Amino acid sequence: MSLVRVHNFSISLDGFGAGEGQTLEAPFGHAGMRLMEWAFETKTFQEMGLHGKTRGSRGVDEAFASQWGTGIGAEIMGRHKFGPQRGPWEDEEWRGWWGENPVFHTPVVVLTHHPRPLLEMDGGTTFHFVDADPVSALAHARDLAGGLDVRIGGGVATLRQFLEADLVDLMHLVLVPILLGRGERLWDGLEGVEGRFEVEATPSPSGVVHLVFTRRTG
């Protein structure tokens, strides 16, 4: 069966994956871009066109960042990763943070209590808005993925739900040396979850630590 994977998911030293107060201008709330600064200079993120205009680094951070798309057939994300709106859609003109040609190039399942029609974008990305529990959402994503792996893209609450349901096979977290103090904390309610995984840590010269959680098989 295809794997459920998480890549390039950044958390602060105190466990927050997003700051408080998400807005259109501040996708990560009061954290700003500090959680993702490690990634912006990598070749992978430069090629996505998400930040700056350099050739992109090829060191430790790039080695991890580059794995995010290999073998992925669909992504699952929460409503708040797709956009800053809350509650019923005030309009359906919002098409995501990524422009008309999003970086995914696969089907994307967006979890929301307020479904809306299918949204087809350039480059092969299609957003499917569904109201579903993690098990049902994963089944839907696997149908769309055509036998390839499914990536859990976030945000924090979405990843926490999939960890609670014991549906994650491989998880790459990036421990960023900042303290946020408030926002959305990943580990709440997940005491002992590390026991399900083999954990490897790789420090980077950029100051972050790459943590790879691989499901135990024995």
C-alpha positions, 0 to 999 in steps of 0.5 A: 500500500502507498505510504503517508508522508510528511516533508519539510514541516517546521516547528519551533523549539517549543513545538509550535508549527504556526504562530498566532493570528494568521492573516492574508499578509501573515500566513504563519501568524506572528511567527512571520517567515522565521519557521521557513527561512531554512528552506528559502535558499535551497535549490528546491524552494528556489525552483518553486519560485517561492522566495528570492532569486538565487541558484539555490544551495545544495547542502544538508537542507537541500538534501532533505527539502528535495525529497518532498515531491518524489513518488507523491500522487496527492496531498492532503491539507487543512483549510487554513493551509489553503487560505486565511478565511474562516467559516462559510466561504464569503466568496470562492474567488480565493484560489490559494497562496500559490498563484495560478500554477501551484507547486503541487502538480497533483490532486490536493484534498482540502479538509473543510467543514464547508465544501466547495466545487472542484478547483482546477489550476494550471500545471495539474493541481486540482483542489478537492474540498471535502468534509471528512475524517482522516481515514475517509480523507486518506482513502479519497486521496489514495484513489486520486494518487493512482498508487503513489504516496500521499503527502500530509501538507499541514497545517498543524491541526491536520497533521496532529489529527493524522498522527492521532489516527496513527496514519503517518508512515514517514514524517520529516520535521525541521526543528528551528531554533526559535521560541514562539510562545503561542500559536498552534502546537503540534505535540498537544495530546500526542504524548508517547507518539514517538514510540511508534517510530524510529527517529533519526536527527541530522543537524544542519549548518543553517542551525536547524535539525532535521528529524525523520520519524519512520514507522516501526515495523517490528 
